[in-house]
Amino acid sequence: MHSQNQSLLAALYACVNSCEHCATACLSEQDVKMMARCIQLDRDCADICALTARFVARGSEHAQHLLRECAEICKACGDECEKHAAHMEHCRECAEACRRCEQACRQGMSVTA
């Protein structure tokens, strides 16, 4: 099962990195207040992806619950980042990572079951 989860784990860690980068970059934007929702979702997404990766890696029976929640938060974060993607490269990259991670989580729900 460990080798089956490698692509899922890679997507989760890539999403953590993109979300952390996006949140930090958003804090440097001229209108930080406008980016508040994006920053909040970036942080939530990075945290749930990191936690989910740990549960998947250890083969926890509770990974399924986290994969479901992770997919939902990745979708929300991706949706928010897409709103800014035309003007902010970090948001575009984050939205893409969130979409890939959301899909990987949904696929992983059947693999880790």
LUMMAR-880437 format. One line per field, with one value per residue: x, y negated, z of N, C-alpha, C, O, CB in turn; residue number from 1; residue in one letter. Coordinates in nm, 4 decimals. Each point is the difference from the previous one (the first is absolute). Glycine has a CB too. Layout:
N
nX (X  ...)
nY (Y  ...)
nZ (Z  ...)
caX (X  ...)
caY (Y  ...)
caZ (Z  ...)
cX (X  ...)
cY (Y  ...)
cZ (Z  ...)
oX (X  ...)
oY (Y  ...)
oZ (Z  ...)
cbX (X  ...)
cbY (Y  ...)
cbZ (Z  ...)
k (NUM  ...)
r (A  ...)
end
This chain:
113
nX (0.0829  0.2982  -0.0570  -0.3013  0.1372  0.2203  -0.2436  -0.0991  0.2789  0.0132  -0.2711  0.0929  0.2594  -0.1362  -0.1981  0.2325  0.1236  -0.2568  -0.0728  0.2825  -0.0012  -0.2819  0.0701  0.2511  -0.1484  -0.2315  0.2226  0.0760  -0.3225  0.0642  -0.2160  0.1729  -0.3113  -0.0013  0.1325  -0.2490  -0.0760  0.3020  0.0861  -0.2282  0.0726  0.3149  -0.0647  -0.1998  0.2051  0.2400  -0.1752  -0.1140  0.2872  0.1284  -0.2315  0.0031  0.3059  -0.0484  -0.2349  0.1610  0.2471  -0.1731  -0.1793  -0.1949  -0.2182  0.0304  0.0987  -0.3194  0.0047  0.2264  -0.1280  -0.2496  0.1673  0.1864  -0.2382  -0.0989  0.2728  0.0582  -0.2729  0.0778  0.2784  -0.1088  -0.2072  0.2215  0.1941  -0.2233  -0.0147  0.3112  0.0158  0.0057  0.2381  0.1778  0.2241  -0.1222  -0.2895  0.1172  0.1353  -0.2598  -0.1859  0.1983  0.0068  -0.3160  -0.0247  0.2026  -0.1537  -0.2873  0.1090  0.1460  -0.2660  -0.1605  0.2199  0.0156  -0.3127  0.0991  0.2896  -0.1055  -0.2610)
nY (0.1194  -0.1195  0.0011  -0.1205  -0.2679  -0.0785  -0.1709  -0.0707  -0.1171  -0.1881  -0.1437  -0.0615  -0.1511  -0.1802  -0.1165  -0.0790  -0.1783  -0.1574  -0.0893  -0.1233  -0.1758  -0.1260  -0.1066  -0.1565  -0.1467  -0.1131  -0.1593  -0.1684  -0.1023  -0.3099  0.1526  0.1709  -0.0590  0.1726  0.2554  0.0337  0.2343  0.0676  0.0386  0.2045  0.1964  0.0017  0.1176  0.2238  0.1186  0.0379  0.1662  0.2108  0.0661  0.0748  0.1951  0.1632  0.0719  0.1399  0.1848  0.1079  0.0886  0.1964  0.1512  -0.2590  0.2388  -0.3316  0.0410  -0.0268  -0.2661  -0.1209  0.0632  -0.1764  -0.2467  -0.0042  -0.0463  -0.2536  -0.1556  0.0448  -0.1506  -0.2494  -0.0398  0.0059  -0.2298  -0.1962  0.0382  -0.0722  -0.2985  -0.0321  0.1685  -0.2967  -0.0827  0.2732  0.1635  0.0720  0.0495  0.1878  0.1897  0.0338  0.0969  0.2365  0.1093  0.0149  0.1854  0.2125  0.0254  0.0551  0.2485  0.1289  0.0055  0.1582  0.2278  0.0422  0.0929  0.2691  0.0330  0.0152  0.2175)
nZ (0.0000  -0.0593  -0.3073  0.0331  0.1258  -0.2565  -0.1004  0.2990  0.0751  -0.2560  0.0769  0.2960  -0.0826  -0.2284  0.2215  0.2018  -0.2214  -0.0792  0.2900  0.0654  -0.2603  0.0597  0.2849  -0.1017  -0.2354  0.1905  0.1701  -0.2787  -0.0693  0.0034  0.1677  0.2821  -0.0345  -0.2682  0.1722  0.2496  -0.1865  -0.0730  0.2973  0.0700  -0.2284  0.0570  0.2809  -0.0878  -0.2026  0.1957  0.2017  -0.2007  -0.1339  0.2774  0.0819  -0.2661  0.0255  0.2790  -0.1067  -0.2507  0.1721  0.1836  -0.2595  0.1650  -0.0229  -0.0683  -0.3318  -0.0194  0.1607  -0.1764  -0.2857  0.0773  0.0857  -0.2545  -0.1997  0.1631  -0.0094  -0.3122  -0.0619  0.1693  -0.1365  -0.2953  0.0531  0.0991  -0.2379  -0.2186  0.1324  -0.1036  -0.3024  -0.1213  0.2099  0.0789  -0.2170  0.2842  -0.1288  -0.2329  0.2064  0.1783  -0.2355  -0.0642  0.2937  0.0185  -0.2552  0.1113  0.2769  -0.1187  -0.1507  0.2483  0.1764  -0.2174  -0.0257  0.3161  0.0209  -0.1568  0.1528  0.2960  -0.0475)
caX (-0.0829  0.0862  0.0368  -0.1212  -0.0293  0.1075  -0.0486  -0.0870  0.0880  0.0673  -0.0984  -0.0255  0.1147  0.0092  -0.1038  0.0496  0.1011  -0.0623  -0.0853  0.0872  0.0590  -0.1055  -0.0360  0.1097  -0.0006  -0.1194  0.0301  0.0818  -0.0786  -0.0318  -0.1266  -0.0006  -0.1356  -0.0745  0.0521  -0.0196  -0.0653  0.0973  0.1010  -0.0624  -0.0175  0.1339  0.0478  -0.0824  0.0306  0.1331  -0.0072  -0.0741  0.0792  0.1114  -0.0567  -0.0482  0.1167  0.0514  -0.0934  0.0112  0.1315  0.0034  -0.1063  -0.1016  -0.1394  -0.0722  0.0428  -0.1166  -0.0690  0.0834  0.0028  -0.1258  0.0095  0.1100  -0.0505  -0.0931  0.0760  0.0776  -0.0920  -0.0283  0.1225  0.0196  -0.1006  0.0397  0.1233  -0.0327  -0.0525  0.1140  0.1009  0.0332  0.0921  0.0988  0.0542  -0.0019  -0.1371  -0.0240  0.0720  -0.0656  -0.1266  0.0318  0.0409  -0.1205  -0.0824  0.0654  -0.0104  -0.1408  -0.0223  0.0759  -0.0697  -0.1214  0.0450  0.0583  -0.1041  -0.0314  0.1211  0.0372  -0.1138)
caY (-0.1194  -0.1177  -0.0464  -0.0526  -0.1324  -0.0952  -0.1152  -0.0747  -0.0721  -0.1064  -0.1070  -0.0642  -0.0830  -0.1107  -0.0959  -0.0679  -0.0969  -0.1078  -0.0799  -0.0792  -0.1046  -0.0941  -0.0798  -0.0931  -0.0987  -0.0842  -0.0959  -0.1064  -0.0741  -0.1367  -0.0004  0.1247  0.0227  0.0653  0.1361  0.0683  0.1306  0.0842  0.0366  0.0931  0.1300  0.0554  0.0560  0.1177  0.1032  0.0526  0.0794  0.1251  0.0845  0.0567  0.0988  0.1118  0.0734  0.0823  0.1101  0.0906  0.0639  0.1034  0.0976  -0.0132  0.0300  -0.1272  -0.0763  -0.0250  -0.1204  -0.1156  -0.0172  -0.0651  -0.1388  -0.0612  -0.0294  -0.1127  -0.1218  -0.0278  -0.0611  -0.1367  -0.0790  -0.0153  -0.0950  -0.1345  -0.0396  -0.0272  -0.1369  -0.0914  0.0636  -0.0804  -0.1074  0.0455  0.1297  0.0919  0.0511  0.0923  0.1239  0.0623  0.0554  0.1225  0.1020  0.0386  0.0837  0.1315  0.0659  0.0376  0.1186  0.1106  0.0410  0.0728  0.1294  0.0706  0.0505  0.1373  0.0811  0.0241  0.0610)
caZ (0.0000  0.0077  -0.1338  -0.0634  0.0549  -0.0290  -0.0770  0.0914  0.0930  -0.0763  -0.0227  0.1291  0.0379  -0.0959  0.0366  0.1201  -0.0423  -0.0772  0.0887  0.0880  -0.0836  -0.0369  0.1179  0.0255  -0.1081  0.0179  0.1062  -0.0584  -0.0986  0.0394  0.0733  0.0762  0.0509  -0.1073  -0.0112  0.1279  -0.0199  -0.0674  0.0998  0.0942  -0.0651  -0.0225  0.1264  0.0290  -0.0984  0.0304  0.1227  -0.0199  -0.0896  0.0776  0.0913  -0.0810  -0.0477  0.1098  0.0235  -0.1147  0.0052  0.1045  -0.0268  0.1041  -0.0334  -0.0046  -0.1179  -0.0857  0.0473  -0.0324  -0.1455  -0.0376  0.0451  -0.0741  -0.1346  0.0124  0.0268  -0.1216  -0.0972  0.0439  -0.0164  -0.1439  -0.0489  0.0445  -0.0695  -0.1403  -0.0096  -0.0073  -0.0856  -0.1177  0.0373  0.0970  -0.0395  0.1141  0.0142  -0.1120  0.0310  0.1139  -0.0481  -0.0739  0.0973  0.0745  -0.0893  -0.0105  0.1297  0.0165  -0.0829  0.0589  0.1224  -0.0394  -0.0499  0.1129  0.0880  -0.0393  0.0109  0.1393  0.0723)
cX (0.0871  0.0344  -0.1195  -0.0271  0.1045  -0.0488  -0.0939  0.0851  0.0725  -0.0940  -0.0280  0.1149  0.0193  -0.1019  0.0401  0.0970  -0.0615  -0.0846  0.0831  0.0633  -0.1039  -0.0367  0.1067  0.0037  -0.1200  0.0235  0.0839  -0.0752  -0.0384  -0.1276  -0.0162  -0.1401  -0.0863  0.0389  -0.0274  -0.0611  0.0975  0.1047  -0.0564  -0.0145  0.1338  0.0505  -0.0777  0.0373  0.1371  -0.0037  -0.0710  0.0777  0.1155  -0.0501  -0.0463  0.1163  0.0555  -0.0905  0.0062  0.1305  0.0047  -0.1098  -0.1107  -0.1395  -0.0826  0.0377  -0.1190  -0.0729  0.0774  0.0076  -0.1247  0.0052  0.1065  -0.0457  -0.0913  0.0750  0.0870  -0.0877  -0.0272  0.1205  0.0274  -0.0973  0.0389  0.1227  -0.0261  -0.0543  0.1122  0.1047  0.0421  0.1063  0.1142  0.0436  -0.0057  -0.1380  -0.0329  0.0653  -0.0672  -0.1325  0.0231  0.0385  -0.1203  -0.0894  0.0592  -0.0163  -0.1440  -0.0285  0.0708  -0.0679  -0.1247  0.0352  0.0538  -0.1034  -0.0358  0.1210  0.0305  -0.1101  0.0270)
cY (-0.1255  -0.0527  -0.0568  -0.1446  -0.1050  -0.1218  -0.0865  -0.0825  -0.1147  -0.1171  -0.0758  -0.0932  -0.1169  -0.1079  -0.0769  -0.1109  -0.1176  -0.0912  -0.0869  -0.1155  -0.1072  -0.0904  -0.1051  -0.1094  -0.0946  -0.1070  -0.1174  -0.0816  -0.1371  -0.0068  0.1333  0.0334  0.0733  0.1486  0.0840  0.1388  0.0983  0.0503  0.1024  0.1388  0.0654  0.0703  0.1258  0.1157  0.0619  0.0914  0.1337  0.0928  0.0665  0.1093  0.1241  0.0847  0.0909  0.1211  0.1027  0.0778  0.1118  0.1043  -0.0031  0.0335  -0.1283  -0.0862  -0.0357  -0.1283  -0.1249  -0.0237  -0.0736  -0.1491  -0.0759  -0.0387  -0.1225  -0.1324  -0.0369  -0.0666  -0.1454  -0.0905  -0.0246  -0.1003  -0.1429  -0.0480  -0.0327  -0.1414  -0.1015  0.0438  -0.0845  -0.1054  0.0445  0.1419  0.1009  0.0575  0.0985  0.1345  0.0755  0.0636  0.1310  0.1135  0.0503  0.0904  0.1406  0.0775  0.0452  0.1295  0.1219  0.0515  0.0809  0.1385  0.0853  0.0582  0.1434  0.0926  0.0368  0.0682  0.1454)
cZ (0.0000  -0.1389  -0.0745  0.0425  -0.0358  -0.0776  0.0845  0.0960  -0.0710  -0.0240  0.1292  0.0388  -0.0962  0.0330  0.1258  -0.0403  -0.0750  0.0873  0.0943  -0.0776  -0.0337  0.1181  0.0293  -0.1056  0.0125  0.1070  -0.0502  -0.1038  0.0550  0.0849  0.0738  0.0487  -0.1033  -0.0102  0.1253  -0.0166  -0.0652  0.1001  0.0987  -0.0610  -0.0316  0.1262  0.0381  -0.0914  0.0275  0.1227  -0.0222  -0.0929  0.0742  0.0949  -0.0767  -0.0498  0.1096  0.0258  -0.1131  0.0081  0.1039  -0.0178  0.1038  -0.0519  -0.0114  -0.1200  -0.0895  0.0385  -0.0410  -0.1504  -0.0485  0.0349  -0.0786  -0.1406  0.0029  0.0208  -0.1198  -0.1060  0.0356  -0.0217  -0.1485  -0.0600  0.0348  -0.0755  -0.1467  -0.0201  -0.0215  -0.1028  -0.1196  0.0307  0.0911  -0.0332  0.1147  0.0229  -0.1123  0.0287  0.1150  -0.0426  -0.0738  0.0946  0.0791  -0.0840  -0.0124  0.1309  0.0261  -0.0761  0.0600  0.1271  -0.0340  -0.0540  0.1154  0.0948  -0.0367  0.0181  0.1447  0.0798  0.0363)
oX (-0.0393  -0.0072  0.0165  -0.0598  -0.0152  0.0394  -0.0013  -0.0262  0.0155  0.0412  -0.0117  -0.0234  0.0405  0.0274  -0.0214  -0.0127  0.0354  0.0019  -0.0340  0.0067  0.0294  -0.0121  -0.0320  0.0195  0.0121  -0.0512  0.0059  0.0537  -0.0076  -0.0035  -0.0737  -0.0387  -0.0815  -0.0776  0.0449  0.0476  0.0044  0.0343  0.0664  0.0331  0.0130  0.0527  0.0586  0.0115  0.0147  0.0627  0.0482  -0.0027  0.0278  0.0615  0.0263  -0.0078  0.0381  0.0492  -0.0059  0.0013  0.0665  -0.0103  -0.0606  -0.0355  -0.1108  -0.0501  -0.0031  -0.0382  -0.0569  0.0019  0.0084  -0.0335  -0.0190  0.0304  0.0056  -0.0334  0.0143  0.0442  0.0040  -0.0142  0.0348  0.0379  -0.0103  0.0038  0.0633  0.0149  -0.0226  0.1003  0.1141  0.0752  0.0972  -0.0784  -0.0291  -0.0129  -0.0687  -0.0616  -0.0092  -0.0314  -0.0758  -0.0444  -0.0115  -0.0561  -0.0723  -0.0248  -0.0228  -0.0604  -0.0576  -0.0030  -0.0277  -0.0692  -0.0231  0.0286  -0.0378  -0.0161  0.0387  0.0198  -0.0850)
oY (-0.1021  -0.1207  -0.0895  -0.0771  -0.1158  -0.1123  -0.1224  -0.1185  -0.1082  -0.1154  -0.1226  -0.1139  -0.1084  -0.1191  -0.1209  -0.1138  -0.1151  -0.1221  -0.1159  -0.1127  -0.1193  -0.1215  -0.1151  -0.1171  -0.1193  -0.1115  -0.1050  -0.0967  -0.0200  -0.0697  0.0882  0.1168  0.0854  0.0811  0.1143  0.0959  0.1170  0.1182  0.0983  0.1002  0.1219  0.1111  0.1001  0.1143  0.1222  0.1059  0.1038  0.1217  0.1180  0.1061  0.1128  0.1229  0.1138  0.1103  0.1205  0.1211  0.1016  0.0942  0.1029  -0.0317  0.0028  -0.1116  -0.1081  -0.0789  -0.0989  -0.1150  -0.0863  -0.0853  -0.1162  -0.1096  -0.0844  -0.1009  -0.1181  -0.0916  -0.0874  -0.1132  -0.1113  -0.0805  -0.0899  -0.1135  -0.0893  -0.0574  -0.1071  -0.0683  0.0098  -0.0400  -0.0730  0.0942  0.1175  0.1153  0.0995  0.1049  0.1228  0.1116  0.0954  0.1134  0.1193  0.0966  0.0995  0.1206  0.1104  0.0927  0.1086  0.1206  0.1022  0.0973  0.1208  0.0959  0.0779  0.1197  0.1132  0.0345  0.0653)
oZ (-0.0564  -0.0230  -0.0830  -0.0750  0.0391  0.0315  -0.0138  0.0205  0.0566  0.0119  -0.0007  0.0403  0.0418  -0.0147  0.0082  0.0452  0.0254  -0.0158  0.0240  0.0491  0.0070  -0.0155  0.0297  0.0326  -0.0278  -0.0103  0.0641  -0.0540  0.1212  0.1013  -0.0443  0.0049  0.0349  -0.0505  0.0080  0.0608  0.0381  0.0011  0.0327  0.0634  0.0110  -0.0066  0.0414  0.0442  -0.0027  0.0008  0.0455  0.0186  -0.0214  0.0105  0.0415  0.0012  -0.0274  0.0236  0.0243  -0.0218  -0.0204  0.0786  0.0299  -0.1135  -0.0535  -0.0141  -0.0588  -0.0864  -0.0461  -0.0439  -0.0874  -0.0822  -0.0359  -0.0472  -0.0893  -0.0621  -0.0316  -0.0693  -0.0865  -0.0462  -0.0394  -0.0851  -0.0834  -0.0473  -0.0562  -0.1079  -0.0564  -0.0204  -0.0452  -0.0889  0.0194  0.0114  -0.0223  0.0412  0.0230  -0.0182  -0.0027  0.0413  0.0176  -0.0177  0.0282  0.0517  0.0056  -0.0016  0.0495  0.0539  0.0061  0.0243  0.0629  0.0296  0.0040  0.0716  0.0875  0.0235  0.0289  0.1165  0.0605)
cbX (-0.1420  0.1009  0.1644  -0.0338  -0.1012  0.1194  0.0227  -0.1523  0.0149  0.1047  -0.0917  -0.1123  0.0673  0.0533  -0.1532  -0.0149  0.1302  -0.0028  -0.1412  0.0404  0.1324  -0.0755  -0.0943  0.1106  0.1056  -0.0943  -0.0174  0.1454  -0.0804  0.1159  -0.0303  0.2749  0.1021  0.0643  0.1317  -0.0746  -0.2299  -0.0715  0.0396  -0.1554  -0.2282  -0.0044  0.0080  -0.1980  -0.1565  0.0401  -0.0486  -0.2160  -0.0896  0.0609  -0.0974  -0.1912  0.0149  0.0544  -0.1433  -0.1398  0.0363  0.1071  0.2292  0.1764  0.1320  0.0378  0.2261  0.0146  -0.0383  0.1305  0.1279  -0.0919  -0.0562  0.1359  0.0097  -0.1391  -0.0144  0.1049  -0.1093  -0.1472  0.0585  0.0444  -0.1669  -0.0987  0.0677  -0.0622  -0.1686  -0.1402  -0.2082  -0.3068  -0.2876  -0.0216  0.1787  0.1986  0.0000  0.0505  0.2230  0.1406  -0.0189  0.1195  0.2385  0.0671  0.0015  0.1922  0.2148  -0.0049  0.0362  0.2150  0.1143  -0.0451  0.0777  0.1647  -0.0504  -0.1526  0.0492  0.1269  -0.0697)
cbY (0.2277  0.2063  0.2598  0.3099  0.2298  0.3028  0.2563  0.2972  0.3196  0.2866  0.2564  0.3132  0.3097  0.2776  0.2694  0.3255  0.3006  0.2712  0.2942  0.3176  0.2873  0.2879  0.3112  0.3008  0.2845  0.3055  0.2920  0.2371  0.2364  -0.0111  -0.2463  -0.1596  -0.2927  -0.3018  -0.2027  -0.3184  -0.2303  -0.2458  -0.3262  -0.2913  -0.2029  -0.2930  -0.3300  -0.2633  -0.2425  -0.3127  -0.3164  -0.2427  -0.2670  -0.3266  -0.2978  -0.2589  -0.3022  -0.3157  -0.2768  -0.2773  -0.3170  -0.2627  0.0388  -0.1428  0.2187  0.1205  0.2240  0.3249  0.2277  0.1576  0.2964  0.3025  0.1866  0.2442  0.3289  0.2575  0.1724  0.2885  0.3112  0.2023  0.2078  0.3148  0.2655  0.1602  0.2331  0.3004  0.1729  0.0127  0.2058  0.0779  -0.0806  -0.2432  -0.2343  -0.2431  -0.3145  -0.2983  -0.2292  -0.2785  -0.3267  -0.2527  -0.2260  -0.3117  -0.3052  -0.2143  -0.2498  -0.3361  -0.2555  -0.2167  -0.3063  -0.3157  -0.2248  -0.2456  -0.3108  -0.2088  -0.2240  -0.2326  -0.2191)
cbZ (0.1777  0.2386  0.0774  0.0674  0.1457  -0.0318  -0.1986  -0.0376  0.0773  -0.1224  -0.1852  0.0301  0.0591  -0.1622  -0.1123  0.0915  -0.0378  -0.1825  -0.0369  0.0909  -0.1027  -0.1521  0.0637  0.0768  -0.1216  -0.0583  0.1000  0.0952  -0.2158  -0.3101  -0.1263  0.0651  0.1066  -0.0741  -0.1603  0.0458  -0.0607  -0.2164  -0.0557  0.0415  -0.1072  -0.1621  0.0320  0.0319  -0.1670  -0.1005  0.0856  0.0165  -0.1700  -0.0250  0.1142  -0.0700  -0.1303  0.0787  0.1035  -0.1196  -0.0528  0.0764  -0.1402  0.2220  0.1706  0.2606  0.0678  0.0548  0.2407  0.2507  0.0657  0.1183  0.2645  0.1807  0.0287  0.1581  0.2769  0.1191  0.0447  0.2156  0.2539  0.0758  0.1072  0.2739  0.2133  0.0775  0.2047  0.2595  0.1157  0.0042  -0.0431  0.1649  -0.1407  0.0618  0.0892  -0.1436  -0.0767  0.1127  -0.0354  -0.1765  -0.0114  0.0766  -0.1336  -0.1640  0.0365  -0.0273  -0.2103  -0.1202  0.0558  -0.0818  -0.2283  -0.0913  -0.0573  -0.1874  -0.2340  -0.1300  -0.1813)
k (1  2  3  4  5  6  7  8  9  10  11  12  13  14  15  16  17  18  19  20  21  22  23  24  25  26  27  28  29  30  31  32  33  34  35  36  37  38  39  40  41  42  43  44  45  46  47  48  49  50  51  52  53  54  55  56  57  58  59  60  61  62  63  64  65  66  67  68  69  70  71  72  73  74  75  76  77  78  79  80  81  82  83  84  85  86  87  88  89  90  91  92  93  94  95  96  97  98  99  100  101  102  103  104  105  106  107  108  109  110  111  112  113)
r (M  H  S  Q  N  Q  S  L  L  A  A  L  Y  A  C  V  N  S  C  E  H  C  A  T  A  C  L  S  E  Q  D  V  K  M  M  A  R  C  I  Q  L  D  R  D  C  A  D  I  C  A  L  T  A  R  F  V  A  R  G  S  E  H  A  Q  H  L  L  R  E  C  A  E  I  C  K  A  C  G  D  E  C  E  K  H  A  A  H  M  E  H  C  R  E  C  A  E  A  C  R  R  C  E  Q  A  C  R  Q  G  M  S  V  T  A)
end
